[in-house]
Amino acid sequence: MGEPRLFELEDFLRAAGPALRPGGTTLTALALEHCRLPEGALVADVGCGRGASLALLEGKGFRAVGIDPSAALLSQAPREAPGARLALGRAEALPFKPGRFAAAFCECVLSLTADPLRALREIRRVLAVGGFLALSDLYLRDPQAGGAEPPPGCASGTVSRQTLEERLRQAGFAVLVFVDHSRLLAELAGRLLFAGLSIKDLGLGGPCRGRPGYCLCIAQRED
């Protein structure tokens, strides 16, 4: 077995809280304001982790379905969101029929996937016509040509805003909203450092292709 991933470390779990990402569910709630989904809409949380977003979605009156590749994290989700349906699986191969969901949330997940474009195409496949993708993730704020690749970790899959938006278009999405929320990343990094984790543990150390930031992006399925 390999070394545990950052979000499986006990120090990270204690410092990050149930949502395991910058800002907790702050951007989840903000995304819902942009999407304006009808009550009772079926919503997927791709990479649901311990179920923090699922709990918020259920509390707002939506029918939530969570999927995550970590059986350990998924086993904790019923405590947070007892009404949500759960499935073990990866973003690149969603176990759902086409056109099922009014919206999909993919929060601090895409940059960790082995094939981000395939994952985006899978999400589009399971969305209904006009369905929304709420994406929050790390990105490169000031990409630098020729910079070194980031070390393994949360930042290893980060790309520029331009690359992220191009992937969304290639997958069949129209980008509606892109807002920088890097302050939330800085706040979480500070808590994790105080919890005893190092810059290396966070995957943010050393020279790389640009400064990591954090964003909220809302996209809509195009036909």
N, C-alpha and C positions, 0 to 999 in steps of 0.2 A: 504494500500500500504506500502511496505517496504522502507527502506532508499535507496536513489539513489546510483547506483553503481559508482565506482571511475570515469569511463570514461563518466559519465553523469553529473559530477560536473562542474560548471562553471569555477572554478579556474583551474581544470585539463584541460578543453577544451582550455582555453586561453594559458596555459603554454605549452601544448603538441603539439599544432598545428593540422593541418588537419588529420595527419596520426594516432594520438592517441597512439603512441608506441615509444619505444626507437629507435633513429636513423631516424625517419621519413620513407622516401622511399629509404634510402640508401641501405638497404639490399634487397629491392625489385629489384633495378637495378642490384645489385651484383648477385642475383639469376638468373636473365635473362641471364647474361653472362655465367653462368654455364650450363643453359638449352639449349641455342642456338636454340630457336624455330623459325620455318619459319614465314615469314611475313604473317599476316592475320590469324594466328592460333587462335582458340577459347580457351580462358583462363577464368577460374573461380577465383573469389576472395571471399573466404569463410570467412565471418566476415568482410565485406568491410567497415563498419562504414560510415564515411562521404565521402568516395570515392577517397582518395588521391592516392591509388595504382591503382584504375581504371583509373584515369586521366593519370598516367604514362604509363600504359599498352596501352591505346588508343593512346597516343602520340607516342609510339614505333611501331604503325601499327598493333596491335593485336585487335581482337574482344573480348571485355571484358564483362563478366556477373558477377554482384555482388549480394551476398546474405548476409542478416544480420537479427538477431532477433529483433533489435531495430527499430521500425517504426520511432522514432524521428531522429535517426542518418541517416537512409535510406532516409528520406525526404530531407536531405541536400546534398546527393550524386549528384543529377543532376547538382548542381552548379559547382562542381569540375569536373565531367565527364559527360557532356551532351549526349555523344554518347553511353554510356554504358547501357546495359539492367540490370534491377534490380528486385530482388525477395525477399519477406519477408519469412524468414525461418531459421532453425537451422542447424548446421553442422551435427547433428546426424540423420537428415532426409532431405536430399537435394532433392528439387523438380525438378530433372533433369533425363533424360533418361540415361541408361548405356552407357559408352564409348564415351561420347560427347566431352570431353575436351582434349586438348593437354597438358595442365598443370593446376594445381590448386595452388593458394597461400593461405596459412593459417597463418596469421601473428599476433602473440600475441593473439591467439584465443583458441588454443587447451587446454591450462592449465585452461581455464575458462569454458570448457564444462563439463556437468554432466557425460558424458560417453566418454572419449577420444578414447578408442579403437573402439567403435561404430562409432564415427565421422571419424576416419581414414579409416575404412572399407567402409563408405559411399563415402568418397573422392575417394578411389580406384575404387569403382563401377562406378563413373561417368567419370573416366579417360579412354582414349583410351589405347590400348596396347602400352607399352613403354612410357606412359605419365609421366610427372614429378610432384612431390609435392615439393613446396618450403615452408618450415616451419621455421618460426622464432618465438622464444618464450623464456619465463623464464625457467630455469632449475636449479638444485642444483649442484653447482660446487664441493662441498666437502661433500657429504652426510654422515650423522652421525647416526649410528644405535642407536635407543632408544631415539632420540631427540623428543622434543615436536612438535606437529602439528603446522604449521603456523597459524596465526589468519586469519579470513575471509578476503578476498581481492584478489588482483591480484596474490599473491604468494601462495594461498591456494592449487592450483592444481599442483604445481611444483614437478617434479620428477628428478631423476638422469639421466645423459646421458645414462647409461646402460639401465634403465627402458624405457626411451623414444625410444631408438633404438630397444629394444625388442618388444615394442608395434608396431612399424613400421613393423618389420618382421612378427609379428602375423597377421597384417592387409594385408600382401601381398606386401610389398615394400622392395626393396634393397636400403640400405643407401649408397649414393655416396659421400656425403660431410658433414662434421660436423666441424664448426668453431666457436670458442668462440668470442663473441662481447660484453662482459660484460661492457666494457668502455661506450658503448652507454646507458646501463641501469643506470650507475652511473651519467652520464650527465643529463639524464632526471630526475632522482630522485632529483638531485641538483636544477634543475629549478622548480620542483614542491614544494620543501621545501621553496624556496625563494618566491613562489607564495602564501604561507600561509598554505599549506597542511602539515600534520604531518606524522611521520613515521607510526603511527597507521592507518591513512587514506590510506597510500600506501599499507597496508597489509604486511609490512616488519618488524614490530617490534617484540620484545620479542625473547626468545630462540626458536629455531626450529630445523629442521632436517639437516640443512646445509646452507651455504651462497647462496643466489640467484644469478644467473648469467643470461646471455642472449646469445642465440646462433642462428646461421643459419644452417639449415639442409636441404640438397637436397636429395630426395629419388625418386626412379623410380618404377613404377608399374611392378610387376613380374606376370607371368601367371602360 
